[in-house]
Amino acid sequence: MFRSPFRAEADNYTLYGVLFGLCFPLLASLTASLTSTGTVSLAAILEAQRTNPLLWIIDTAPFFLGLCARRAGRRQDMLHRQVQDRDAIIEARTAELREALEEAHTAARAKATFLGTMSHEIRTPLNGVLGMVQVLDHTPLSPDQRECVEVIRSSSETLLTVLTDVLDFAAIEAGDTETPDTSHQPFDLHALLEESVSSTVRPAAERGLPINLLIHPDTPAQVLGDPARLRKVLIHLLYNAVKFTHEGEVFVEVTAERHTDTATVAIAVQDTGIGIDPEQIPHLFQPFRQVDPSMNRRYGGTGLGLALSQRLSRQMGGGITVESTPGRGSTFTLTIPLGVTPQPREALPPLGEGRTLLVVGRCAGLRHVLSHLGERWGFDVLPATTVEAALAVLMQRYVPDAILLAENLSDAALQRLADALEQAPALAAPPLLHLTTPLTTPCPSLQALPSYHPLPAPLTPHALHRILHASWQEAAPADADTKRDEPAPCTEPPTFDRTLFERFRDVEAEGDLAFVHSLLHQFLDEAQEMLSEMRRAFQDGDLDTVRFLAHKLTSSSRLFGACRLSSLCREAELGTPTPALLDRMWAEFEAAAACLREACAPGADDAPPTRRTPSRQRA
């Protein structure tokens, strides 16, 4: 700080000015007398003082300067004292705030320690209660008693979840440093993901929700990280997805961006639940905060799960992002960096080209997983949303190499499938894989089939590969030169199967003719466009596009009863497309379209308008 030179002796400057004002003119007069006459004359000095105005100005100026300096010095002293007083006040207040902050931190740590201790002390006997409930559940009980045991179990598990969240959150708030550091522990990421998803199969099954996991091939298996924290975050996100989803499914997709010795792993947990208002997303990760206060009454919970998950993910160097649409669902994406060890996981070998897997069930996530596995292992996925659609496929000219039943099929649907397979044993020859949950009701008729293989949900690549590899390897020597999807000898599929079309009209469309007309219009337009696109792709030499379009047209044409067109599309998909084959596909499309118009409408007014078919140019 600047210190004035006047402040130290400000009171003396007035005296200095008076003395200077008296002495300076006297010295000036003496100097003038000596220089002019060589002698000192008192009379000359007094005369000079009286007659020279400049000497009076010089005599009085220092006096006034001394007064100004004295005033400035006093003002500087006053300001300096004010600054010192304010600095002292600020320092005192800063010390008080520092002391109050330290007391607040101490109180927060004491509160968190108390919560953690109490939660631990409560959780220990609660685990004993749960253990005894499990023992009691395996004893002979009446229906009323078993219902009471189930209520005790459910309530105890809910309380245990709340206590675990409180304990974890309290440990983080208290800055718990006694937890062992596992941030660079080697572990199998794929196995951890499968175990985490498997732990939520039961609560998802209680709501009738399928849950599936897709791990992309670029995701490393052997990694370095914190498996304990990662597992906690995954469990919270999965249980949240199940809790807020009433119908649909939960799907987990894992991708990774590889670097030299690290990888950034993104785990997306998608649901088809109630969704979140975008304005509420910034408040999701606040402790004890829920988007809607009424949700606490409807869904329960403390509002700690997402806050705890976000803090744990940040401790691992990552974070959680949210994308959501109200009424359509949410996607929570956990992104974390992990080290990559030089020990790659053994890749599963391909299962051979030309195989077909029939997937039965309304589960888009399962079909998505199987489509990716099919690309890697060399088999095609044929979807059938209902058992009736699957039976329609089986009644056609070829039988798939394996059948996979989703876990959300009803007991009645499984029984219908079992009855149909019992009546036609040849259809039950392929491996019949059934995804099961702890709540799946056994179907004795299906279990009696020799080809029946139960698979615990969620579907894991190793389990599926093991069964398919064993089944297809056993079937290969029996008929090495014959493919399952080849037509049966002496059996030529018809151009139009009216029974199959009527089944679609009465079962899938529930007899709604307007809906059938609309779908038929769409099918004819799309089939015509795909056939034209196949010709253009063939002329450009793009056989992959031809096969892809033929694959799409195979199932849709079979659904409407155009069996021979479906058969030709299948031939183009699995074999080598030729101009003659494309011509036959056009001819069958025209014939099937005419049959469909005739079968769809009893009157000319109800029939779809005749489509103008482009001239069939030679490819």
N, C-alpha and C positions, 0 to 999 in steps of 0.2 A: 504494500500500500504506500502511496506517495505521502511523504512527511514534509510539511512546510518548513523552510529555514527560519521563519519568523516565530514559530510557535515556542521554541525553547526559551527565548529571552524577549518575548513580545513586550513585556512591561518596561524593559530598559530602553526600547528604541525611542521613546519620546525624549528621555534624558539625552540620548546620543544626538538626537536631532537638534535640541537646544544648544548643547555645547558646540556642535558643528556649526550652527548658525551664528554663534558669537565669535568662534575662533577663526573661521574661514575668512570673513571680511578683514579681521585684524591682520592675519597673515598676508592677505592680498595687499593691504595698504602698506605694511612694512616692506613687502617685496617691491612695490611700486616706488616707495621713497628711496630705497637703497639703489635701485636701478637708475633713478633720475638724478638724485643729488648726492648719492654716496653716503648720506647720513640719515639717521632715524629721527623724525620730528613728530612729537605727539600732536601738535597743532595740525600738521599736514594729514595725519591719519584721521583725526576727527573731521576735518574739512572734507576729506574724501568720502567718509561715511555719510556726511550730511548731503553732499551735492550729487552722489552717484546712485541713481535708482536701481541699477543692476545689482549693486551690493546688497540692497534691502531685499530684493527678490531671492538672491542667493542665501541671505541670512534666514529668511522665513520658510523657504521650500523644504529643507530637511525636517523642520519641526512638523509640518503637515504630513510629510512622508512617514515620519515616525508614528504619528497618530493613526494613519491608515494601516501601517504594518501592525500596530498593536491591536487594531480592530480585527484584521484578517487572522492574526494569530489566535485571538480568542475564539473566533468562529471555527477555525480548524480544530482547536482543542475540544470545542463542544461537539463537532461532528465525529471526532475520533472517539470521544467517550460514548457517543450514541452507538457507533459501530461496535465498539467493544461490548457494550451492554447487549446489543442484539446478537452478536456472536455467542455470548454466554447463554442467552436464552435458547438459541438454536441448538447449541451443544447439549444443553440440559434436556430439551425436548427430544433430540435424537437419542440420547441415552435412555430416556423413558420409553420411547418407541422400541428401541432395541431390546430393552428388558421385557416389554410387553410381548414382543414377537417371540422371544425365547420362551416366555411363559406359555404362549399359545402353542408353540411347537411341542413343548414338554407335555402340555395337557392333551394335545392330539395324539402324541405317542403313547401316553398313558391310557387314553381311551381306546386306541387301536390295540394296545397290548391286552387291555381288559377284554375287549370284544373277542380277540383271538383266543385268549385263555378260556373264556366262558364257552365260546363256540366249540373248542376242542373238548372241553369237559362235558358238554351236552352231547356232542357227536359220538363220544366213546360209548356211553350206555345205549344210545340210539342204534348203533351198529349191533349191539347185543339183541335189541328188540327185533331188528330185521332178521337176524340169524334165527332167532326162535320162531319167528313167523314162518320162515321157510321150512323149518323142521315141522312145525304144526301143519303146514300145508300138505305135507307128505303123509299125514296120518288119516285114518278114516274119519270123515266129517260129513255131517248132514248138509244139504244145500244151503240152509240158513247160516250154519256155522262157517261154511266155506266163503259165503258172501261177506260175512263179518271179517274173516281173515284177509280177504282181498282189500277191504276198506282200510284195515290196519296197515297192510303192506303199502298201498298207494299213498296213504297219508304220511307214513314214516319216510318213504322215499322222497316225497315232496319236501318234508321238513329237513331231511338230510341234504337235499340240494340247496335249500336256502342257507343252511348253516355252512356248507362248504363254500358258497359264494361269499358269505360274510367273513369267513376265516381267511380266504384268499385276498379279499379286498383289504381287510385289516392288516394283513401281513405286508401288502404293498404300501399302504399308507404309513405304517410304522417304520418303513425302510428296513425290513427284515434282511439282515446280512448273514444270518446263520444258514440260509438255504444254500445247499451246495451248488457250485457253479457247473452247469451242464451245457453251457453255450457252445462247446466244441466237442460234444460227445458224438461218436459215430453211431448211426442207427439206420435201419431200413425204412425209407420214406414210404415205399409202396405198402409195406406191411402195416405201418402205423395208420395210413389212410384207410386201409381195408378194415382194421380193427375198430377205428373210430366210427366208420359208417355202420359196421355190424352192431355196435352198441346201441344204435338208434333204430334198429329194425323192429324191435318189439313195440315201442311207442308209436312208430309209424304204422305198423300193422293194426294196432288198436284203432287207428283212425281210417284204416283202409287205404293207406298211402304206400305206393311202391317207392323205394329209394334205391338209386343206382349210382355207380361210381365209374367215371371214365378217366383213366390216366393216359395221357398222350405219350407216344414213344420217346419224345425228347426229354421227358422228365427223368432225372437221375434217380436211381434206387438207393445206392449207398451214399449217404451224405453226412455232413458234420453240422450239428446244431443243437437245439434245446428240445428234445422230444417231449419232456414233461409239459413245458409251457405250450408247445404246439398242440399237443393232445387236448389240453384244457380249452384252448381257443376253438378248436374244431368241434368239440363236444357242445360248447355253448352255441355256436352257430347252427349246428345240426338240430339241436333240441329246439332252438328258436324257430327254425324253419318248419319243423313238424308241428309245434304248438300253434302257429298262426296259419296253418293250412288245413282247410276242411275237406277239400277234394282236389284231385289232380295227382301231383307227384312231387318228389324232392329229387333233385339231380345235382351231383357233385362232379365238376370238371376241373382237371388239374393240368396246367401247362407250365412250361419252364423256358426261360431264356438263358442259354448256356454261355458262360464266359470261359476264361482260361482254367481256373481252378475253383470257380464259384458258379452258382446258378441262382437266378431270381425266380422263385417258384410262386405261381399264382393259383390259389385254390378258390374256385367260385362255387358257392352254395346257392343254388337256384330253387325257388319254390313257386307254387301257383296259389299262394295264400291271399290274404286280405290286402296286402300292399301298404305303402306308407305315403302320406302326403309329402311332396318335395319340400314344403316349408317346414316340416317337422324333422327332416333328416339331420340338420345341424344339432338338434337336441338329443339325438339317440344315444350318444356316448357319455351323457352326463349321469353321474351316480344317482340312484334312487329317482330316476326320471323315466316316465313312460310317455309315449306319444299322446295317448288319450287316458285321462285318469280312470275312465270307466273300464279300461282294459284290465286294471288290477282286480276288478271284481269278476270280469268275464274269463280272463286267462290266468290270473294269479301272477306270482312273481314279485320280486323286490325292485326290479329295475337296475340290478347290479351286473347282470350277465354281459351286456354289451360294453359297459364301462370297463369291467374287468378284462374282457377280451381285447379291447383297444389298448389298455395299458400293458398287458402281457405282450401283445404284438409289437408295441414300440420298444419294449425291453429287448426283443429279439432283433431290433433294427428294421422292422417293417411297419405295416399299418393295415387298416381295414377301410374299404370304400363301399358305398352303397348305391345301388341303382334300383329304383322301385317305381311301379305304376299302381295307383290305388285300384283295387279290384282285380288285378292281373297277377300280382306277385312281386317278389323282391329278389335281388341278387346281391349277396354279401361276398366280397372278394378280399381274401387275405393274401397279402403279398409280403414275402419274407426272403432275405438272402440266406443261402445255405452253402457251406463248403461241399465240394465234390471230391470223394475219395477215388483213387485209381482202380477200384475193384468194381467193375460193371456187373450188373445183374445178368444172369444167363437168359438170353433171349429164347422165346418159345419158337420152335420151328414151324414152317407152314404145314398145313394139313392137306395140301393138294388142290389143284385147280378143278373147277367145274362142280364143286359140291354146293348143295342148297340147304339152308336152314330155315324152316318155317317157324315164325314167331307168332304166337297166339296171345292176344291181350291188348288192351288199350293203354299202352305205356310208351310214349314217345322217347323217354330217356333210355329205356331198355333197347329199343330199336336203334337209337343213336350209338349206344355202346357196341352193339353187335355189328353195325355197319362198319365201324372203325376196326373191330377185330377181324371182320371178314376181309377188309382190304389188306390187312397184314398177314392173314393166314390163308387166304385164297378161297373163300367160300362166299356165296351170295346169300342175301337175306330176303326172304319172301314174307312180307307182313300180312297178318290176318287179324283184324281187330276183334272178331268174335269167333266163337266155336263154330257157328254156322258157316262163316266164311272159310274157316280152316277145313271143315268137312267138304265144302265145295271144291277146294283145291285138291284134297285127297281123292275125290271122286273123278278127277280129271285123268288125263292119260299118263301122268307120271307121278311118282311118289318122291317127296323130298328125302334128303339123306339124313335129316334129323329134325325133330320137332321140339320146340322149347315153349313151355307154358309159363306165362307170367304169374306172379304171386297174387295178383288182385282178381283172378278169375273166381266166380262164385262157385259154390258147391254144386248147384244145379247144372251150371255149364260144364263142370268137370264130369259130372255123371252122364250128361248127354254125349260127351266125347268118348267116355269109356264104353257106353252102350254101342256107339257106332263102331268103335274099334273091335269090340267083341263080335259083332255081326260080320265084320270083314277083317279076318285075321291078317290078311296080306298087307293091309294098311298100317298095322301096328308093328311091322318089321323094323322100321327105322328107330334109332334111339329116341326115347320119349323122356325129355328132361323137364323136370317140374321144379320151379323155384318155390321154396317153402319158407315160412316164417314160424316162430314159436306158436303162433295162433292158427296156423293152417290146420283145417280139419282133414284128417286122412280120408282118401277115397279108396275103399278096398278094391273096387273094380279096376282102378288104374294101377294100384300097387300089385295086383295079380298078374299084370302083363310082364312078360320076360324082359321087354325092352325098357321098362320103367326105371328111371334114375332120379331120385330126389337130389336137389341142389339147394343148399342153404342160401337165402338171400342175405346180402346183395351178391349178384353174380360177380365172381372173380375170374380173371383170365386163366389162372392155373387150373382151377377146378373144371372149367368148361373145356379147356384144351385136353386135360387128362381123359375125360370121358369120351370126347369126340375122337381123339387119337386112338384110344383103345377100341372103340366101336368100329371105326372106319378101317382100322388095320385088320381087325378080325373079318370084316366083310369083304376086304379086297381079294384075298386068295380064292374065295368061293366063286367070284365072277370078275376076274381081273380085266376082262376085255369088254365088259358090258357096263354101261353107266345107268344109274338109277333113273335119270331123267329121260332116257330114251323111251319111245312109245312101246307099249306092249305089242307083241306080234299080232297081226291080223286085227288090229284095232285102229281105226282111223277116226279121229275126232270129228264130230259133225260141224257144219258151218255155223249152226245156231242151235243151242240147247235151251229149249223153251222151259224145261223144268228148272234149270239153273237161274234163268231170268225171273221166273215166277217166284222162286225162293228169295231172290234179291228184292223183288217188288213187295212181297208180303212180309218178309222178316226185317231186312235192313231199312226199307222205306216205310214199313208199317202200313202198306196199302195206300199211301198218299200218292195218287196219280199225278197231281200237279208237281209234286217233288220229283217223281220219276221222270216226267217230261223234261223238267229243268236239268236233271242230271244227264239225261240222254242227249239233249242239245249240247251240253258242255262236252260230253264224251265224243260226240261226232266231230265237233269243231277241233278239239285237241288232238284226236286221232288223225284227222286229215292233216293238221299242221305238222304233227310229228312224222307222218309218212313223207310229206314234202321235204321236211328238214333232213330225214334220212337219205333221200335221194341227193340233195345238195351235198351232204357230208360225204356220201359215197363218191360222188364225182370229184370232190376235193381230196379224196384219199384218206379222209378222217374216219377210220373204221371204229375207233374208240367211241366217237359220238354216235355212230350208227348202233353200236351194241348198247350204249347207255339208253338211247331212245327206245330201242327194242325192249329193253328190260322194263322201262316205265309202261310201255303199252301192253306188256304181257299180262300183268295183273288186272289192269283196268278193263281190257277186252274180255278176260275170263269172267270178271264180275258181272258183265252184261250178257254172258252166254255165248260170246263170239269165240267158240273153242278153237276152231281151226286157225283163225287169225292169231289167237294167243299161242298156239303151237308153232306157227311160223315165226312169230316174234321170238319165241324161246330158242328156236333153231338159229335165228340170226344172232341172238345174244351169245350163245355158247359156241357157235361154229364160225364159219367165214361167210360173211354176207356176199351175195352174188347178184347180178342184175336180174337173173331169172327168179331168185327168191324174192326180191323186192317187187317184181311184177305180180307174183302170186299173192304177196301181202296186200297189194292194191286191190286185186280181184276179190280176195276174201273180205276185205273191208267193205267193198261195194255190196257184195252179197249179204254180209251180216247187217249192214245198215238197212237194206231193204227189209230183211226179216224183222229187225228191231222196230221199224216204223209200223209194220203190220201187226206185231204183237203188242205194241204199246198202246195203240189207240183203237177202240172199237169203231169209231167214226172218223170221217175225214177231217172234221173240224178239230178233233182232239189231237190228231197226229202232228208230230213236228213237221215243219216244212221240209220238202225234199232238198237235200244238200246238192249243190252243183259240184260234182267231182271233177277235178282238173284232169286233162288228158294224161294218160300214163305214158310218159316218154321213156324210151329205153335209156337205162342208166349208162 
